[in-house]
């Protein structure tokens, strides 16, 4: 299992970005059953937000892109209250968002890595041994 953040999954859509090939390999391993991808439930909100507000897509294009990501049947998981507290502590300690910390907490729960393309976040938490930066 691998916990994947939205910065990696968006590379499945925007293929001109750096790191797209690695992101596609992770996706293809999930599709083939070689490696399950887990995400926090907020992942889909993050994807929808980027498609609606951060990129120049028509509403139809944004919907099509969202449906593409949704079709991969990612394992969307919720945090329990203890894990929310852990994410809040991580956010405060490392000056990251609780949203980003939730990916880290899920990876910790499942004893797997958390793959991100967010260099700023990774720089802050790389010493914790759970986050991995997408190979570019």
TORKOL-4160 file (C-alpha; in steps of 0.2 Angstrom, whole numbers, padded with zeros to 4 digits, m for minus):
136
<pt num="1" X="0000" Y="0000" Z="0000"/>
<pt num="2" X="0005" Y="0018" Z="m0003"/>
<pt num="3" X="m0003" Y="0034" Z="0003"/>
<pt num="4" X="m0003" Y="0046" Z="m0012"/>
<pt num="5" X="m0007" Y="0065" Z="m0011"/>
<pt num="6" X="m0016" Y="0075" Z="m0024"/>
<pt num="7" X="0000" Y="0083" Z="m0030"/>
<pt num="8" X="0005" Y="0066" Z="m0037"/>
<pt num="9" X="m0012" Y="0061" Z="m0044"/>
<pt num="10" X="m0014" Y="0078" Z="m0053"/>
<pt num="11" X="0001" Y="0073" Z="m0064"/>
<pt num="12" X="m0010" Y="0059" Z="m0071"/>
<pt num="13" X="m0020" Y="0073" Z="m0079"/>
<pt num="14" X="m0007" Y="0087" Z="m0082"/>
<pt num="15" X="0005" Y="0076" Z="m0091"/>
<pt num="16" X="0017" Y="0091" Z="m0095"/>
<pt num="17" X="0023" Y="0092" Z="m0077"/>
<pt num="18" X="0039" Y="0086" Z="m0070"/>
<pt num="19" X="0037" Y="0069" Z="m0062"/>
<pt num="20" X="0023" Y="0063" Z="m0073"/>
<pt num="21" X="0032" Y="0047" Z="m0078"/>
<pt num="22" X="0034" Y="0041" Z="m0060"/>
<pt num="23" X="0016" Y="0046" Z="m0055"/>
<pt num="24" X="0010" Y="0036" Z="m0070"/>
<pt num="25" X="0020" Y="0021" Z="m0064"/>
<pt num="26" X="0012" Y="0022" Z="m0047"/>
<pt num="27" X="m0005" Y="0023" Z="m0055"/>
<pt num="28" X="m0001" Y="0008" Z="m0066"/>
<pt num="29" X="0005" Y="m0002" Z="m0052"/>
<pt num="30" X="m0012" Y="0002" Z="m0043"/>
<pt num="31" X="m0022" Y="m0003" Z="m0059"/>
<pt num="32" X="m0013" Y="m0019" Z="m0061"/>
<pt num="33" X="m0016" Y="m0024" Z="m0042"/>
<pt num="34" X="0003" Y="m0023" Z="m0038"/>
<pt num="35" X="0001" Y="m0009" Z="m0026"/>
<pt num="36" X="m0015" Y="m0002" Z="m0018"/>
<pt num="37" X="m0016" Y="0017" Z="m0016"/>
<pt num="38" X="m0024" Y="0024" Z="m0001"/>
<pt num="39" X="m0029" Y="0042" Z="0001"/>
<pt num="40" X="m0038" Y="0052" Z="0015"/>
<pt num="41" X="m0056" Y="0056" Z="0011"/>
<pt num="42" X="m0051" Y="0074" Z="0009"/>
<pt num="43" X="m0041" Y="0070" Z="m0007"/>
<pt num="44" X="m0056" Y="0071" Z="m0018"/>
<pt num="45" X="m0060" Y="0088" Z="m0011"/>
<pt num="46" X="m0042" Y="0094" Z="m0015"/>
<pt num="47" X="m0043" Y="0087" Z="m0033"/>
<pt num="48" X="m0060" Y="0095" Z="m0036"/>
<pt num="49" X="m0053" Y="0112" Z="m0029"/>
<pt num="50" X="m0038" Y="0112" Z="m0040"/>
<pt num="51" X="m0048" Y="0108" Z="m0055"/>
<pt num="52" X="m0062" Y="0121" Z="m0051"/>
<pt num="53" X="m0051" Y="0135" Z="m0045"/>
<pt num="54" X="m0032" Y="0133" Z="m0049"/>
<pt num="55" X="m0031" Y="0128" Z="m0067"/>
<pt num="56" X="m0039" Y="0135" Z="m0083"/>
<pt num="57" X="m0051" Y="0121" Z="m0088"/>
<pt num="58" X="m0069" Y="0123" Z="m0094"/>
<pt num="59" X="m0082" Y="0115" Z="m0082"/>
<pt num="60" X="m0084" Y="0100" Z="m0094"/>
<pt num="61" X="m0065" Y="0098" Z="m0094"/>
<pt num="62" X="m0064" Y="0099" Z="m0075"/>
<pt num="63" X="m0078" Y="0086" Z="m0073"/>
<pt num="64" X="m0070" Y="0074" Z="m0085"/>
<pt num="65" X="m0053" Y="0076" Z="m0076"/>
<pt num="66" X="m0062" Y="0073" Z="m0059"/>
<pt num="67" X="m0070" Y="0058" Z="m0066"/>
<pt num="68" X="m0054" Y="0051" Z="m0073"/>
<pt num="69" X="m0046" Y="0052" Z="m0055"/>
<pt num="70" X="m0062" Y="0045" Z="m0047"/>
<pt num="71" X="m0062" Y="0030" Z="m0059"/>
<pt num="72" X="m0046" Y="0023" Z="m0051"/>
<pt num="73" X="m0055" Y="0016" Z="m0036"/>
<pt num="74" X="m0043" Y="0023" Z="m0023"/>
<pt num="75" X="m0045" Y="0017" Z="m0006"/>
<pt num="76" X="m0052" Y="0033" Z="0003"/>
<pt num="77" X="m0050" Y="0032" Z="0022"/>
<pt num="78" X="m0056" Y="0043" Z="0036"/>
<pt num="79" X="m0045" Y="0048" Z="0051"/>
<pt num="80" X="m0052" Y="0043" Z="0069"/>
<pt num="81" X="m0051" Y="0056" Z="0083"/>
<pt num="82" X="m0034" Y="0051" Z="0089"/>
<pt num="83" X="m0027" Y="0052" Z="0072"/>
<pt num="84" X="m0035" Y="0070" Z="0070"/>
<pt num="85" X="m0025" Y="0075" Z="0086"/>
<pt num="86" X="m0009" Y="0067" Z="0079"/>
<pt num="87" X="m0012" Y="0077" Z="0062"/>
<pt num="88" X="m0015" Y="0093" Z="0072"/>
<pt num="89" X="0001" Y="0090" Z="0082"/>
<pt num="90" X="0011" Y="0086" Z="0067"/>
<pt num="91" X="0004" Y="0102" Z="0059"/>
<pt num="92" X="0009" Y="0113" Z="0073"/>
<pt num="93" X="0026" Y="0105" Z="0076"/>
<pt num="94" X="0031" Y="0106" Z="0057"/>
<pt num="95" X="0021" Y="0121" Z="0052"/>
<pt num="96" X="0011" Y="0111" Z="0039"/>
<pt num="97" X="m0008" Y="0111" Z="0036"/>
<pt num="98" X="m0018" Y="0098" Z="0045"/>
<pt num="99" X="m0024" Y="0093" Z="0027"/>
<pt num="100" X="m0006" Y="0088" Z="0022"/>
<pt num="101" X="m0002" Y="0080" Z="0039"/>
<pt num="102" X="m0017" Y="0068" Z="0037"/>
<pt num="103" X="m0008" Y="0060" Z="0023"/>
<pt num="104" X="0007" Y="0057" Z="0034"/>
<pt num="105" X="m0004" Y="0050" Z="0048"/>
<pt num="106" X="m0013" Y="0038" Z="0036"/>
<pt num="107" X="0004" Y="0032" Z="0030"/>
<pt num="108" X="0010" Y="0030" Z="0048"/>
<pt num="109" X="m0006" Y="0020" Z="0052"/>
<pt num="110" X="m0003" Y="0008" Z="0038"/>
<pt num="111" X="0016" Y="0006" Z="0040"/>
<pt num="112" X="0018" Y="0012" Z="0022"/>
<pt num="113" X="0026" Y="0027" Z="0013"/>
<pt num="114" X="0017" Y="0043" Z="0009"/>
<pt num="115" X="0021" Y="0049" Z="m0009"/>
<pt num="116" X="0021" Y="0068" Z="m0012"/>
<pt num="117" X="0026" Y="0080" Z="m0026"/>
<pt num="118" X="0025" Y="0094" Z="m0014"/>
<pt num="119" X="0043" Y="0099" Z="m0011"/>
<pt num="120" X="0040" Y="0112" Z="0002"/>
<pt num="121" X="0030" Y="0100" Z="0013"/>
<pt num="122" X="0042" Y="0086" Z="0010"/>
<pt num="123" X="0057" Y="0097" Z="0016"/>
<pt num="124" X="0048" Y="0100" Z="0032"/>
<pt num="125" X="0044" Y="0082" Z="0036"/>
<pt num="126" X="0057" Y="0072" Z="0027"/>
<pt num="127" X="0066" Y="0067" Z="0044"/>
<pt num="128" X="0051" Y="0058" Z="0050"/>
<pt num="129" X="0054" Y="0044" Z="0038"/>
<pt num="130" X="0036" Y="0042" Z="0031"/>
<pt num="131" X="0035" Y="0054" Z="0017"/>
<pt num="132" X="0044" Y="0051" Z="0000"/>
<pt num="133" X="0046" Y="0064" Z="m0013"/>
<pt num="134" X="0041" Y="0059" Z="m0031"/>
<pt num="135" X="0056" Y="0055" Z="m0041"/>
<pt num="136" X="0058" Y="0069" Z="m0054"/>
